[in-house]
Amino acid sequence: MIRLFIYTFIRFLVVGIAIYLALALLRMISRLIQKRTGRKDMYVHTTTKSPPKEEYRDVVDADFTEIDDKKDK
């Protein structure tokens, strides 16, 4: 009976240490990724676009020129 208790206790202890080490490794990896990318890159989705300039808002007609990519033969 005592052997079973000791065996079970050691087994839970080993599993607990393995889980702790796995979580510590994940924490270290996440910190390394945060340091490499920087905190500015983490919040890209929260930035807002600036409104267009006034001079570009009221464009009604514009003269577009065609660009001819063909070489003269």
Order of alpha helices (4+ residues) and beta strands (2+ residues): alpha-alpha
